Amino acid sequence: MKIAIIGNGITGVSAALRIRELKPDWDIVMISGESDFHYSRPALMYIYMGHMSYRDTKPYENGFWRDKRIEILRGWVTEIDTKNSRLLLHKKDPVNFDKLLLAVGSKPNKFGWPGQDLKGVQGLYDLMDLRELYENSKGLKHAVITGGGLIGIELAEMLHSRGVHVTFLVREKSYWNRILPNEESSMVNRIIEKEGIDLRLNTELEEITDNGKGRVGGVITKDGQKIECGLVGLTAGVSPQTVLADGAAIKTGRGILVDRGFKTDAENIYCAGDCAEIITGEERNLLQQVWYTGKAQGKAAGEAMCGIPTNYEPATWFNSAKFLDLEYQTYGQVNLSVEGEKNLYWEKPDGLAALRIVHTDDAVIGVNVMGLRYRHKVCEKWIEEKRPLDYVLDNLSEANFDPEFYSLYEKEIAGVFREQVR
Ligand SMILES: Cc1cc2nc3c(=O)[nH]c(=O)nc-3n(C[C@H](O)[C@H](O)[C@H](O)COP(=O)(O)OP(=O)(O)OC[C@H]3O[C@@H](n4cnc5c(N)ncnc54)[C@H](O)[C@@H]3O)c2cc1C
C-alpha cells in the first residue's frame, strides 16, 4: 500500500505518524512545496524577531523521518490525476498512490483591493512570506497592516519589534471583537496602543496606492484617510486551499468537502486540517483552522486511511495565542451567546490580566484567560465533565499555573465571582 500525503504541516505529519504506528509496512511519502521538513508555523514570528532560529521551529530532527521510514519529497504538486491515481509535480517525476491525503492548509484572503498585487504588499502565512518580509522590511519606516485577527497583531508586533512604525487598520469597532468579548477586546486595544502601535478601529482598506514604480506607496481607507507607507500587510483571515481539489473535480465548498471519516467524494482521496470542510449534516459544516485541530484531524484521518471506522467529533474548543505580551487561552463556548449563558468576569486592577467563566444554570461551558496561564487539562475537564459553577469556583486554584499570582489574587477572584453570582 502506498500512501501519499500532500502537505507536511501539523495535519500531514500527524496523519503520517499515525499511519506509521498502525501500518509498519506501508509506504508513505509526504510532499511539500514549502519546506523539506515539518516546522511550527505559529513560530514564524519568532524567527523574524530573533527569538528562535528556523532550526528551533522543527520539532523533529531531520533523521527522524528516515528512522520512521517516511519518505520526504520537496516539490509542488500541480495536478491530481484521479483516473490513474498519481500526482503530477512541478519539475519532478509523478508520484503514484493507492490512497492520498490532502493536507494542503489555507491561503491568506485577498478581497480584490486595488493595488493588492503591488510589490511590498504581502501576507504572512509561510516561509516564502517570511523571506519576502525580510526583503520588504529593509530600511522600512512605516507599515500598514489591515485585518484585525491573530496574524495581523503578530505581523504588527514583528515589524514594531524592528522599529518600524505600524498603523493597524481594524474594520471592527474593537480588536478581534467577533471572537473576544468586549472587555477582553478592549484590553487588547489598550495594550496595542500602549505599545505605540497606531491602532485605527472602524477603519477599512479601500485601495493600495502605487508609488509610481510598481511598489506600494500608501493606502486609502474607506473613510478617506490617506496613509503613506512602504509595506502593506494583508491579514484579513485565511481560506482553505482548494485549488488542487478543484482542478481534479473533487467536490469543494468553502473548503474541500469530506465526511466525518475525512473521505472526499473521490475514491481513496482523503482530506484533513485547515483545507477540509467537514459535512456535518447540520445547519453549518465544520471548518477548523488552528494548530490543535490540525493535529487531531490529521491523527483521525490517518486512522481512517488505515481502515479504522472514524466519525470525527470536535473536542472541546481550545485556542491560545499571544497579543504582544499578553497571553490568551480560551476553552469551550465563549462569546457565542449560548441560550441561558451567564458570564463572570474578573480583571486585574492594572488591566493586564482577566478571567471569564461562562456558565449556564447547570454547568460551566467556557473559560477565557488573559494574561494568566491556566492548566489546559483542568479547564477542559471542567467543561467536558459539565462541572457546575460552584464546583469550579471552589476549585479555581487547581487550574492555575502560577501559585505566586494565585496566592495574591485567589481570594479576590473568588470573591468577585461569588458577588457576581448573587
Ligand atoms: C502566522 C501564523 C500564525 C499562527 N499561529 C497559530 C497559533 O498561535 N495557534 C494556532 O492554533 N494556530 C495558529 N496558526 C494556524 C495554524 O498554523 C494552522 O491551523 C495549521 O498550520 C494548519 O495546519 P495544516 O497542516 O492543515 O496546513 P499547513 O500548515 O498550511 O500546511 C500545508 C502544507 O501543504 C503544502 N502544500 C500546499 N499545497 C501544496 C502543493 N500544491 N504541493 C505541495 N505542497 C503543498 C504547503 O507547502 C504546506 O507545507 C497560525 C497560522 C499562521 C499562518
The ligand as a Tripos MOL2 file, in Angstrom:
@<TRIPOS>MOLECULE
LIG
   53    58     1     0     0
SMALL
NO_CHARGES

@<TRIPOS>ATOM
      1 C1          1.4970   33.2060   11.0420 C.3       1 LIG1
      2 C2          0.5790   32.1680   11.6130 C.ar      1 LIG1
      3 C3          0.4780   32.0090   12.9850 C.ar      1 LIG1
      4 C4         -0.3780   31.0580   13.5220 C.ar      1 LIG1
      5 N1         -0.4520   30.9280   14.8760 N.ar      1 LIG1
      6 C5         -1.2650   29.9950   15.4080 C.ar      1 LIG1
      7 C6         -1.3410   29.8200   16.8130 C.ar      1 LIG1
      8 O1         -0.6960   30.5350   17.5830 O.2       1 LIG1
      9 N2         -2.1590   28.8400   17.3130 N.ar      1 LIG1
     10 C7         -2.8960   28.0490   16.4780 C.ar      1 LIG1
     11 O2         -3.6200   27.1830   16.9660 O.2       1 LIG1
     12 N3         -2.8410   28.1920   15.1300 N.ar      1 LIG1
     13 C8         -2.0450   29.1420   14.5810 C.ar      1 LIG1
     14 N4         -1.9900   29.2950   13.2210 N.ar      1 LIG1
     15 C9         -2.7880   28.4050   12.3790 C.3       1 LIG1
     16 C10        -2.0600   27.0760   12.1970 C.3       1 LIG1
     17 O3         -0.7180   27.3070   11.8870 O.3       1 LIG1
     18 C11        -2.7530   26.2760   11.1040 C.3       1 LIG1
     19 O4         -4.0640   25.9900   11.5400 O.3       1 LIG1
     20 C12        -2.0110   24.9850   10.8140 C.3       1 LIG1
     21 O5         -0.6940   25.2370   10.4090 O.3       1 LIG1
     22 C13        -2.7360   24.1910    9.7320 C.3       1 LIG1
     23 O6         -2.0270   23.0280    9.5040 O.3       1 LIG1
     24 P1         -2.2030   22.1980    8.1700 P.3       1 LIG1
     25 O7         -1.2110   21.0930    8.2640 O.co2     1 LIG1
     26 O8         -3.6260   21.8620    7.9690 O.co2     1 LIG1
     27 O9         -1.7920   23.1920    6.9960 O.3       1 LIG1
     28 P2         -0.4410   23.9840    6.7410 P.3       1 LIG1
     29 O10         0.3460   24.1900    7.9650 O.co2     1 LIG1
     30 O11        -0.8110   25.1940    5.9580 O.co2     1 LIG1
     31 O12         0.3980   23.0280    5.8000 O.3       1 LIG1
     32 C14         0.0350   22.8350    4.4640 C.3       1 LIG1
     33 C15         1.2280   22.3430    3.7020 C.3       1 LIG1
     34 O13         0.7920   21.9370    2.4130 O.3       1 LIG1
     35 C16         1.7680   22.2750    1.4720 C.3       1 LIG1
     36 N5          1.1400   22.4160    0.1650 N.ar      1 LIG1
     37 C17         0.0250   23.1140   -0.1560 C.ar      1 LIG1
     38 N6         -0.2370   22.9880   -1.4560 N.ar      1 LIG1
     39 C18         0.7260   22.2000   -1.9660 C.ar      1 LIG1
     40 C19         1.0030   21.7140   -3.2640 C.ar      1 LIG1
     41 N7          0.2370   22.0140   -4.2910 N.pl3     1 LIG1
     42 N8          2.0970   20.9550   -3.4300 N.ar      1 LIG1
     43 C20         2.9090   20.6460   -2.3970 C.ar      1 LIG1
     44 N9          2.6890   21.0830   -1.1550 N.ar      1 LIG1
     45 C21         1.6080   21.8420   -0.9400 C.ar      1 LIG1
     46 C22         2.3470   23.5780    1.9620 C.3       1 LIG1
     47 O14         3.6510   23.6920    1.4650 O.3       1 LIG1
     48 C23         2.3060   23.3870    3.4820 C.3       1 LIG1
     49 O15         3.5090   22.8790    3.9260 O.3       1 LIG1
     50 C24        -1.1490   30.2450   12.6630 C.ar      1 LIG1
     51 C25        -1.0520   30.4000   11.2790 C.ar      1 LIG1
     52 C26        -0.1990   31.3460   10.7530 C.ar      1 LIG1
     53 C27        -0.1130   31.5000    9.2640 C.3       1 LIG1
@<TRIPOS>BOND
     1     1     2 1
     2     2     3 ar
     3     2    52 ar
     4     3     4 ar
     5     4     5 ar
     6     4    50 ar
     7     5     6 ar
     8     6     7 ar
     9     6    13 1
    10     7     8 2
    11     7     9 ar
    12     9    10 ar
    13    10    11 2
    14    10    12 ar
    15    12    13 ar
    16    13    14 ar
    17    14    15 1
    18    14    50 ar
    19    15    16 1
    20    16    17 1
    21    16    18 1
    22    18    19 1
    23    18    20 1
    24    20    21 1
    25    20    22 1
    26    22    23 1
    27    23    24 1
    28    24    25 2
    29    24    26 1
    30    24    27 1
    31    27    28 1
    32    28    29 2
    33    28    30 1
    34    28    31 1
    35    31    32 1
    36    32    33 1
    37    33    34 1
    38    33    48 1
    39    34    35 1
    40    35    36 1
    41    35    46 1
    42    36    37 ar
    43    36    45 ar
    44    37    38 ar
    45    38    39 ar
    46    39    40 ar
    47    39    45 ar
    48    40    41 1
    49    40    42 ar
    50    42    43 ar
    51    43    44 ar
    52    44    45 ar
    53    46    47 1
    54    46    48 1
    55    48    49 1
    56    50    51 ar
    57    51    52 ar
    58    52    53 1
@<TRIPOS>SUBSTRUCTURE
     1 LIG1         1 GROUP 0 **** ****
